[in-house]
Amino acid sequence: MQLQELLKLPVYRGARLLAGKGGAARQVKSVNMMDAPDIIGFLKPNDLLLTTGYAMRDKPEELAGLIRQMAENGCAGLGIKLKRFLHEIPQSALDLADELDFPLIELALEPSLGELLQASLSRMMEKHNEELHYAIDLHRDFSRMIMQGHGIAAVIQALSRVVEGTALLMNHRCETIFGSGPLPDAVFGQLREQSRRMLAGQPDSDAETVGLRLPADETEEGPEAFFYRIRLPQQTYFMVLVNAARMDGSPLPSLAVEQAANVIGFELMKQQAVRERTRRFKNEYFDNLVEGRFGSAAEILHSGKRYGLQDRVPYLCIAAQTDPGTGEADDSQFQKRDYIYERLKTMLSERKRKFVMFNKKERYVLLVEWERQPASGVALLSRELAELQESLFSADRVSLSFGIGNPAEQLTQIPGAFKEAANALELGYRGRQTRFVQIYRAKEVAGLLGMIPKEARRDFVAESFRPLANVEPGEREELLNTARAFLETQGQIAETAKRLYIHRNTVAYRMAKFEKLTGRSLRDPNDSLRLRLAFLLRELQ
């Protein structure tokens, strides 16, 4: 409880706050009574010390030193019975107490220190019990809201009423998933930035709770915000209170926030567990499907219906994977995988596509309904996937690639379609590509070339690129990669530059050098065909 509240007890009638009035709101967690010379070693933060001043009766000038030590130790205040051993407080002690906002209290001769101690501890125990009952009641009320199906949104609304402010719940992507009321876009932006700082563990941002005043605009003072971190095993959320009128140092609103965070944390863990269990069963079904563990088409359909698969509906199978070497650290793998999964679902849903989604180990598998789509339909879908690639990379530095198989006319053909999509994905990686959309028909060409004897393939590649043999290895790979990318983008310099992350002038320079050294034109049909074959055969080596 606060010191100023404790001093209102009848037992403190006659006490006077001599100095340090700015610290009257300090929290008191315990009361101590002692007159030993080495008293500071026995005091703890938030202790209120009651003394007769006996230890300093002959050296009152030492009182200032005790005040400084207690203030540094975070004590709540010092109460002294004057006219017993100390008849007055040195002015130096009073000045220091005011400077440090450390409460210095003159106690009346009656009641005794023992009576003051007993009454103080008794009231503090009563206060603690009140707070405990308050917390239990709130926890019960919040839990009842969840159990009755009102959800986290109801808890957020109730908390908002308790603290008399706006309450938000933000996820690990700094997105608001529940809120009790609207806030200006600028405030939302500032809240997201502070959440990112806390997630990143920047200085002064790794505490469980953070209170701050947001930057002001030109017309009015910025709002106050209070962040409460909710740590879950795999993710972190933030309870955020904006302009909460009752977050004024009283423990009750803080207890309300704590109980709401506990209840919401358990509910989020339950929801995540349910999602993970459902997804695990779903992925086990797909594993059984592609591994041929079902005994009949009827069994495939019966089990698949619960996940949205339909009979006699063609599906286009797409396999996606984060590019090798671009993954996140182990402690964020789950968050990133879950984020990509949800983003893929959102992207396809926004484009009104009907689909079913699975995971196959590190791959995301999309089965998109494909009712006799024309050839241009694949090109449109490829553009949509490319847009998602760019969005993920620019926003989160996630490098994702796609392999597209041929449509499966029946559910029993899905295993073959998945293998085609996986093969298309592997073909792109063998071509040292990243963030690509590879269609399975390119694999068919590579399969035919694979039937050529290995010795003949090696000789063809060596002869095609022999003029580059004397070029320094690093530069040789740059020239080869640029030429291959130029051919794969149908001779578009801008697209080649975008794929390789280089300037278009650099592309033009490398192309000119490649053509000069090899004596072959990348735009000539015969030369470009030979080079395309040479690049494909090089990947098969």
PLY file of the C-alpha trace (Angstrom):
ply
format ascii 1.0
element vertex 541
property float x
property float y
property float z
element edge 540
property int vertex1
property int vertex2
end_header
0.00 0.00 0.00
1.11 3.61 -0.43
2.85 5.40 2.43
0.35 8.27 2.41
-2.47 5.75 2.81
-0.69 4.07 5.73
-0.20 7.41 7.51
-3.98 7.93 7.53
-4.43 5.12 10.04
-5.66 6.32 13.49
-2.50 4.97 15.09
-0.44 7.55 13.18
-2.48 10.47 14.52
0.00 13.15 15.47
2.65 12.07 12.93
4.00 14.78 10.61
5.70 14.46 7.22
8.67 16.74 7.74
10.43 16.37 4.36
10.41 14.34 1.15
6.72 14.93 0.50
7.26 14.11 -3.17
7.72 10.45 -2.17
4.46 10.12 -0.24
3.12 7.74 -2.90
5.95 5.23 -2.34
4.77 1.65 -1.89
5.19 0.10 1.57
5.55 -3.67 1.59
6.88 -4.10 5.13
7.47 -2.13 8.34
10.63 -2.54 10.39
11.53 -1.34 13.86
15.20 -1.14 14.74
17.81 1.02 16.51
21.01 -0.87 15.63
23.98 1.18 14.28
24.31 -1.12 11.21
20.61 -0.90 10.47
20.93 -0.40 6.69
22.14 -3.97 6.18
18.81 -5.32 7.43
16.50 -3.15 5.30
14.86 -4.18 2.02
13.26 -2.18 -0.79
9.84 -0.73 0.15
10.58 -1.06 3.88
9.31 1.66 6.23
11.69 2.05 9.18
10.43 3.17 12.59
13.10 4.23 15.10
13.75 6.28 18.21
17.07 7.49 16.78
18.98 5.91 19.67
21.87 4.79 17.39
22.45 8.43 16.33
21.83 10.15 19.66
25.43 11.35 19.88
25.98 11.84 16.12
22.80 13.36 14.60
24.83 14.42 11.55
24.91 10.72 10.52
21.18 10.86 9.84
21.78 12.34 6.38
23.97 9.36 5.49
21.26 6.92 6.60
18.67 8.78 4.51
20.87 8.58 1.43
21.52 4.85 1.92
17.83 4.10 2.45
16.85 6.10 -0.64
19.43 4.24 -2.72
18.09 0.95 -1.35
14.52 1.83 -2.44
13.10 2.05 1.08
9.66 3.61 1.59
10.53 6.12 4.32
11.91 6.82 7.78
9.80 7.54 10.89
11.60 8.98 13.97
10.29 9.60 17.46
11.77 12.94 18.42
12.30 14.25 21.94
13.49 10.85 23.07
17.10 10.62 21.94
17.03 13.09 19.04
15.47 16.45 19.82
15.57 17.87 16.31
16.39 16.84 12.75
19.51 18.47 11.28
18.70 20.84 8.43
21.12 18.92 6.19
19.01 15.78 6.65
15.78 17.65 5.87
17.28 19.20 2.74
18.60 15.85 1.51
15.21 14.16 2.09
13.51 16.88 0.01
16.15 16.54 -2.69
15.70 12.75 -2.88
11.89 12.83 -2.37
12.50 10.46 0.53
9.75 10.72 3.19
11.03 11.74 6.62
8.30 11.45 9.27
8.13 12.77 12.83
6.30 10.24 15.02
4.33 11.22 18.10
5.56 10.03 21.49
2.46 7.89 21.81
1.63 5.21 20.77
4.76 3.11 21.10
6.80 1.83 18.16
5.49 -1.67 18.87
1.89 -0.51 18.57
2.70 1.37 15.35
4.36 -1.74 13.95
1.47 -4.03 14.88
-1.22 -1.70 13.52
0.73 -1.12 10.29
1.33 -4.80 9.59
-2.28 -5.63 10.46
-3.62 -3.06 7.99
-1.14 -4.16 5.32
-2.28 -7.77 5.77
-5.91 -6.67 5.42
-4.97 -4.72 2.29
-3.16 -7.72 0.89
-6.19 -9.92 1.53
-8.44 -7.39 -0.18
-6.16 -7.38 -3.21
-6.07 -11.17 -3.20
-9.86 -11.41 -3.14
-10.04 -8.76 -5.85
-7.66 -10.77 -8.04
-9.55 -14.03 -7.40
-12.88 -12.43 -8.25
-11.50 -10.91 -11.45
-9.88 -14.17 -12.49
-13.17 -15.96 -11.91
-15.12 -13.38 -13.91
-12.65 -13.40 -16.81
-12.53 -17.21 -16.82
-16.33 -17.40 -16.84
-16.41 -15.20 -19.94
-14.11 -17.62 -21.74
-15.95 -20.74 -20.55
-19.30 -19.29 -21.61
-17.97 -18.80 -25.11
-17.71 -15.01 -25.12
-14.02 -15.27 -26.03
-10.99 -13.07 -25.60
-12.81 -10.05 -27.02
-15.14 -10.01 -24.00
-12.19 -10.09 -21.59
-10.58 -7.17 -23.43
-13.82 -5.17 -23.19
-14.17 -5.94 -19.47
-10.56 -4.96 -18.78
-11.12 -1.71 -20.66
-13.97 -0.84 -18.31
-11.90 -1.69 -15.21
-8.94 0.52 -16.15
-11.13 3.16 -17.83
-9.07 3.20 -21.02
-8.64 1.46 -24.37
-7.35 -2.12 -24.18
-5.70 -4.01 -27.05
-4.19 -7.43 -27.60
-1.32 -7.49 -30.11
0.29 -10.64 -31.50
3.95 -11.43 -32.22
3.62 -9.76 -35.63
2.61 -6.52 -33.85
-0.90 -6.77 -35.28
-3.97 -5.88 -33.21
-6.16 -8.97 -32.96
-8.62 -7.65 -30.35
-9.42 -4.10 -29.24
-11.99 -2.40 -27.05
-12.23 0.72 -29.18
-10.83 2.71 -32.10
-7.52 4.58 -31.99
-5.94 6.95 -34.52
-3.72 5.31 -37.12
-0.72 7.28 -35.85
-1.19 5.83 -32.35
-1.47 2.30 -33.76
1.80 2.86 -35.59
3.54 3.98 -32.39
2.17 0.98 -30.49
3.43 -1.40 -33.17
6.87 0.22 -33.10
7.13 -0.14 -29.32
6.03 -3.78 -29.59
8.76 -4.41 -32.16
11.30 -2.84 -29.81
10.22 -5.11 -26.99
10.30 -8.19 -29.22
13.76 -7.26 -30.44
14.96 -6.81 -26.86
16.29 -3.32 -27.49
17.60 -1.34 -24.49
14.92 -0.49 -21.93
12.48 -2.73 -23.84
13.09 -6.21 -22.39
11.00 -5.77 -19.23
7.76 -7.65 -18.68
5.90 -4.36 -18.32
6.68 -1.02 -19.92
4.87 2.26 -19.37
5.55 5.26 -21.56
4.04 8.36 -23.10
3.78 8.14 -26.86
5.21 11.00 -28.96
2.87 13.97 -29.28
1.71 15.63 -32.46
1.56 19.37 -33.01
-1.90 19.80 -31.52
-1.99 17.75 -28.33
0.05 15.74 -25.84
0.75 12.11 -26.75
-1.30 9.40 -25.00
0.03 7.23 -22.18
0.49 3.55 -22.98
1.12 0.55 -20.78
2.51 -2.71 -22.25
2.17 -6.07 -20.50
4.09 -8.92 -22.14
2.32 -12.31 -22.37
4.99 -14.97 -22.95
3.79 -18.25 -24.42
6.04 -21.23 -25.22
6.22 -20.40 -28.94
4.92 -16.85 -29.29
4.75 -13.53 -27.49
1.68 -11.31 -27.22
1.20 -7.84 -25.72
-1.64 -6.51 -23.62
-1.68 -2.78 -24.32
-3.60 -0.12 -22.39
-3.93 3.39 -23.81
-4.96 6.39 -21.68
-6.02 4.14 -18.79
-7.29 6.57 -16.13
-6.85 4.12 -13.25
-3.23 3.08 -13.95
-2.11 5.63 -11.37
-0.01 3.53 -9.03
-2.88 1.72 -7.34
-2.27 -2.05 -7.34
-5.86 -2.98 -8.21
-5.83 -2.00 -11.91
-2.43 -3.68 -12.28
-3.92 -6.82 -10.72
-6.78 -6.61 -13.22
-4.30 -6.48 -16.10
-2.34 -9.39 -14.65
-5.44 -11.58 -14.25
-6.70 -10.72 -17.72
-3.28 -11.57 -19.16
-3.25 -14.91 -17.32
-6.69 -15.89 -18.57
-5.98 -14.71 -22.12
-2.61 -16.48 -22.11
-4.21 -19.81 -21.20
-6.91 -19.32 -23.84
-4.31 -18.51 -26.51
-2.33 -21.61 -25.56
-5.48 -23.72 -25.80
-6.37 -22.29 -29.20
-2.84 -22.88 -30.46
-2.89 -26.46 -29.17
-6.22 -27.12 -30.91
-4.89 -25.63 -34.19
-1.71 -27.67 -33.96
-3.56 -30.88 -33.21
-6.01 -30.31 -36.08
-3.18 -29.44 -38.43
-1.20 -32.50 -37.32
-4.14 -34.82 -38.11
-4.59 -33.05 -41.42
-0.93 -33.42 -42.35
-0.95 -37.09 -41.29
-3.82 -37.62 -43.74
-1.79 -36.07 -46.55
1.26 -38.16 -45.62
-0.85 -41.31 -45.80
-2.28 -40.16 -49.15
1.02 -39.46 -50.92
2.71 -42.51 -49.40
-0.08 -44.80 -50.67
-1.27 -46.04 -47.28
-5.00 -45.87 -48.09
-6.59 -49.06 -49.33
-9.13 -47.55 -51.72
-10.36 -44.37 -53.40
-13.45 -44.50 -51.15
-11.22 -44.43 -48.06
-9.27 -41.47 -49.47
-12.51 -39.55 -50.09
-14.09 -40.48 -46.76
-11.12 -39.22 -44.74
-10.45 -36.27 -47.05
-13.95 -34.80 -46.80
-13.32 -33.63 -43.24
-10.47 -31.46 -44.58
-12.43 -30.06 -47.54
-11.40 -32.41 -50.37
-14.14 -33.26 -52.88
-14.63 -36.07 -55.34
-14.56 -35.44 -59.11
-12.94 -32.00 -58.66
-9.58 -31.48 -60.38
-6.84 -30.09 -58.12
-3.67 -28.28 -59.13
-0.90 -29.23 -56.71
1.58 -26.53 -55.64
4.58 -27.21 -53.38
6.18 -24.24 -51.62
9.32 -24.03 -49.51
11.52 -21.38 -47.92
14.71 -21.23 -49.93
17.72 -23.06 -48.43
20.04 -20.82 -46.46
17.33 -18.19 -45.79
15.66 -19.78 -42.73
15.25 -18.10 -39.35
16.92 -19.00 -36.09
15.57 -22.07 -34.26
13.63 -20.06 -31.67
11.56 -18.35 -34.36
11.01 -21.25 -36.77
7.53 -21.98 -35.45
6.43 -18.35 -35.68
7.75 -17.97 -39.22
6.26 -21.26 -40.40
2.87 -20.43 -38.91
3.03 -16.92 -40.39
3.79 -18.19 -43.91
1.02 -20.78 -43.61
-1.52 -18.10 -42.70
-0.28 -15.69 -45.37
-0.66 -18.32 -48.10
-4.20 -19.04 -46.93
-5.04 -15.34 -46.85
-3.60 -14.66 -50.30
-5.58 -17.44 -51.99
-8.75 -16.54 -50.11
-8.49 -12.88 -51.15
-8.31 -14.03 -54.78
-11.48 -16.10 -54.35
-9.64 -19.36 -54.97
-10.94 -22.60 -53.46
-8.15 -24.67 -51.99
-7.02 -27.11 -49.31
-3.66 -26.66 -47.62
-1.29 -29.14 -45.95
2.26 -29.36 -44.66
4.64 -32.06 -45.83
7.67 -31.71 -43.56
9.23 -28.33 -44.43
6.98 -27.83 -47.47
3.60 -26.14 -47.79
1.26 -28.01 -50.13
-1.64 -26.23 -51.83
-4.37 -28.16 -53.63
-6.18 -25.52 -55.69
-9.48 -26.40 -57.37
-8.81 -26.34 -61.12
-12.05 -26.73 -63.07
-10.75 -26.98 -66.66
-8.71 -23.81 -66.42
-7.18 -22.57 -69.71
-3.42 -22.39 -70.14
-3.54 -18.71 -69.24
-4.89 -19.73 -65.85
-1.52 -21.18 -64.84
0.19 -17.96 -65.91
-2.28 -15.92 -63.82
-1.71 -18.14 -60.79
2.05 -17.87 -61.29
1.79 -14.08 -61.22
-0.25 -14.25 -58.02
2.36 -16.48 -56.41
5.11 -14.11 -57.55
3.24 -11.20 -55.95
3.08 -13.13 -52.68
6.82 -13.86 -52.93
7.59 -10.16 -53.25
5.25 -9.26 -50.39
6.79 -11.80 -48.02
10.33 -10.84 -48.96
9.86 -7.08 -48.74
7.94 -7.21 -45.44
9.65 -10.08 -43.60
12.70 -11.10 -45.68
11.08 -14.50 -46.26
12.40 -16.10 -49.45
9.81 -18.58 -50.74
9.70 -20.63 -53.96
6.93 -22.62 -55.68
6.75 -25.76 -57.79
3.56 -26.45 -59.78
2.51 -29.93 -60.89
-0.06 -31.03 -63.46
-3.77 -31.08 -62.48
-5.01 -34.21 -60.70
-8.40 -35.21 -62.15
-9.10 -37.59 -59.25
-8.04 -37.78 -55.61
-6.04 -40.92 -56.38
-3.85 -38.83 -58.74
-2.85 -36.35 -56.05
0.28 -38.33 -54.99
1.58 -38.11 -58.57
0.72 -34.41 -58.81
2.58 -33.75 -55.55
5.67 -35.55 -56.81
5.54 -33.42 -59.96
5.30 -30.23 -57.92
8.16 -31.39 -55.67
10.27 -32.28 -58.72
9.58 -28.85 -60.23
10.73 -27.28 -56.96
13.92 -29.36 -56.95
14.60 -28.44 -60.58
14.51 -24.75 -59.69
16.96 -25.31 -56.83
19.29 -27.27 -59.07
19.29 -24.20 -61.29
20.55 -22.23 -58.27
17.41 -20.08 -58.28
15.61 -18.45 -55.37
12.09 -16.99 -55.16
11.01 -18.75 -58.33
7.78 -20.28 -59.66
8.70 -23.48 -61.53
6.14 -25.39 -63.62
6.51 -29.16 -63.99
6.77 -29.21 -67.77
10.35 -27.93 -67.49
11.12 -31.13 -65.62
9.91 -33.18 -68.58
12.64 -31.63 -70.77
15.25 -32.32 -68.11
14.01 -35.90 -67.89
14.51 -36.41 -71.62
17.99 -34.91 -71.48
18.79 -37.23 -68.60
18.46 -40.16 -71.01
21.53 -38.93 -72.95
24.71 -40.77 -71.90
26.57 -38.97 -69.15
29.79 -38.74 -71.14
28.01 -37.06 -74.07
26.29 -34.59 -71.76
29.59 -33.64 -70.13
31.30 -33.10 -73.49
28.44 -30.92 -74.78
28.56 -28.68 -71.70
32.35 -28.41 -71.78
32.38 -27.50 -75.46
29.59 -24.91 -75.04
31.36 -23.05 -72.23
35.00 -23.76 -73.14
35.73 -20.09 -74.07
35.04 -19.16 -70.43
37.56 -21.65 -69.00
40.28 -19.02 -68.54
38.00 -16.50 -66.81
38.44 -16.12 -63.04
35.97 -18.56 -61.32
33.91 -15.90 -59.54
33.45 -13.82 -62.66
32.74 -16.94 -64.74
29.83 -17.88 -62.46
28.48 -14.31 -62.66
28.52 -14.43 -66.47
26.89 -17.88 -66.55
24.20 -16.94 -64.02
23.38 -13.75 -65.90
23.14 -15.55 -69.25
20.95 -18.30 -67.80
18.63 -15.79 -66.08
18.36 -13.77 -69.32
17.31 -16.88 -71.25
14.84 -17.97 -68.55
13.15 -14.54 -68.52
12.64 -14.67 -72.30
15.28 -12.02 -72.97
13.92 -9.35 -70.59
16.79 -7.29 -69.18
14.67 -5.63 -66.48
13.35 -8.97 -65.23
16.86 -10.44 -65.29
18.17 -7.54 -63.21
15.31 -7.97 -60.73
15.95 -11.69 -60.34
19.69 -11.23 -59.78
19.37 -8.04 -57.64
21.68 -6.07 -59.91
21.34 -2.96 -62.07
20.13 -3.43 -65.65
23.33 -1.80 -66.90
25.27 -4.56 -65.15
23.12 -7.12 -66.96
23.86 -5.49 -70.32
27.59 -5.37 -69.54
27.76 -9.04 -68.53
25.71 -10.14 -71.57
28.02 -8.27 -73.92
31.08 -9.84 -72.30
29.53 -13.32 -72.36
28.70 -13.02 -76.06
32.17 -11.68 -76.88
33.97 -14.49 -75.06
31.75 -17.34 -76.30
31.13 -16.01 -79.79
27.42 -16.80 -79.39
24.45 -14.42 -79.34
21.90 -14.82 -76.55
19.23 -13.48 -78.92
20.02 -15.76 -81.85
17.53 -18.70 -81.95
20.15 -21.37 -82.70
22.72 -20.07 -80.22
20.13 -19.53 -77.48
18.78 -23.09 -77.99
22.28 -24.56 -77.66
22.93 -22.50 -74.53
19.59 -23.45 -72.97
20.42 -27.14 -73.52
23.92 -26.62 -72.13
22.54 -24.99 -68.97
20.02 -27.81 -68.46
22.67 -30.47 -69.00
25.01 -28.63 -66.62
22.37 -28.84 -63.90
22.04 -32.61 -64.44
25.76 -33.26 -63.88
0 1
1 2
2 3
3 4
4 5
5 6
6 7
7 8
8 9
9 10
10 11
11 12
12 13
13 14
14 15
15 16
16 17
17 18
18 19
19 20
20 21
21 22
22 23
23 24
24 25
25 26
26 27
27 28
28 29
29 30
30 31
31 32
32 33
33 34
34 35
35 36
36 37
37 38
38 39
39 40
40 41
41 42
42 43
43 44
44 45
45 46
46 47
47 48
48 49
49 50
50 51
51 52
52 53
53 54
54 55
55 56
56 57
57 58
58 59
59 60
60 61
61 62
62 63
63 64
64 65
65 66
66 67
67 68
68 69
69 70
70 71
71 72
72 73
73 74
74 75
75 76
76 77
77 78
78 79
79 80
80 81
81 82
82 83
83 84
84 85
85 86
86 87
87 88
88 89
89 90
90 91
91 92
92 93
93 94
94 95
95 96
96 97
97 98
98 99
99 100
100 101
101 102
102 103
103 104
104 105
105 106
106 107
107 108
108 109
109 110
110 111
111 112
112 113
113 114
114 115
115 116
116 117
117 118
118 119
119 120
120 121
121 122
122 123
123 124
124 125
125 126
126 127
127 128
128 129
129 130
130 131
131 132
132 133
133 134
134 135
135 136
136 137
137 138
138 139
139 140
140 141
141 142
142 143
143 144
144 145
145 146
146 147
147 148
148 149
149 150
150 151
151 152
152 153
153 154
154 155
155 156
156 157
157 158
158 159
159 160
160 161
161 162
162 163
163 164
164 165
165 166
166 167
167 168
168 169
169 170
170 171
171 172
172 173
173 174
174 175
175 176
176 177
177 178
178 179
179 180
180 181
181 182
182 183
183 184
184 185
185 186
186 187
187 188
188 189
189 190
190 191
191 192
192 193
193 194
194 195
195 196
196 197
197 198
198 199
199 200
200 201
201 202
202 203
203 204
204 205
205 206
206 207
207 208
208 209
209 210
210 211
211 212
212 213
213 214
214 215
215 216
216 217
217 218
218 219
219 220
220 221
221 222
222 223
223 224
224 225
225 226
226 227
227 228
228 229
229 230
230 231
231 232
232 233
233 234
234 235
235 236
236 237
237 238
238 239
239 240
240 241
241 242
242 243
243 244
244 245
245 246
246 247
247 248
248 249
249 250
250 251
251 252
252 253
253 254
254 255
255 256
256 257
257 258
258 259
259 260
260 261
261 262
262 263
263 264
264 265
265 266
266 267
267 268
268 269
269 270
270 271
271 272
272 273
273 274
274 275
275 276
276 277
277 278
278 279
279 280
280 281
281 282
282 283
283 284
284 285
285 286
286 287
287 288
288 289
289 290
290 291
291 292
292 293
293 294
294 295
295 296
296 297
297 298
298 299
299 300
300 301
301 302
302 303
303 304
304 305
305 306
306 307
307 308
308 309
309 310
310 311
311 312
312 313
313 314
314 315
315 316
316 317
317 318
318 319
319 320
320 321
321 322
322 323
323 324
324 325
325 326
326 327
327 328
328 329
329 330
330 331
331 332
332 333
333 334
334 335
335 336
336 337
337 338
338 339
339 340
340 341
341 342
342 343
343 344
344 345
345 346
346 347
347 348
348 349
349 350
350 351
351 352
352 353
353 354
354 355
355 356
356 357
357 358
358 359
359 360
360 361
361 362
362 363
363 364
364 365
365 366
366 367
367 368
368 369
369 370
370 371
371 372
372 373
373 374
374 375
375 376
376 377
377 378
378 379
379 380
380 381
381 382
382 383
383 384
384 385
385 386
386 387
387 388
388 389
389 390
390 391
391 392
392 393
393 394
394 395
395 396
396 397
397 398
398 399
399 400
400 401
401 402
402 403
403 404
404 405
405 406
406 407
407 408
408 409
409 410
410 411
411 412
412 413
413 414
414 415
415 416
416 417
417 418
418 419
419 420
420 421
421 422
422 423
423 424
424 425
425 426
426 427
427 428
428 429
429 430
430 431
431 432
432 433
433 434
434 435
435 436
436 437
437 438
438 439
439 440
440 441
441 442
442 443
443 444
444 445
445 446
446 447
447 448
448 449
449 450
450 451
451 452
452 453
453 454
454 455
455 456
456 457
457 458
458 459
459 460
460 461
461 462
462 463
463 464
464 465
465 466
466 467
467 468
468 469
469 470
470 471
471 472
472 473
473 474
474 475
475 476
476 477
477 478
478 479
479 480
480 481
481 482
482 483
483 484
484 485
485 486
486 487
487 488
488 489
489 490
490 491
491 492
492 493
493 494
494 495
495 496
496 497
497 498
498 499
499 500
500 501
501 502
502 503
503 504
504 505
505 506
506 507
507 508
508 509
509 510
510 511
511 512
512 513
513 514
514 515
515 516
516 517
517 518
518 519
519 520
520 521
521 522
522 523
523 524
524 525
525 526
526 527
527 528
528 529
529 530
530 531
531 532
532 533
533 534
534 535
535 536
536 537
537 538
538 539
539 540
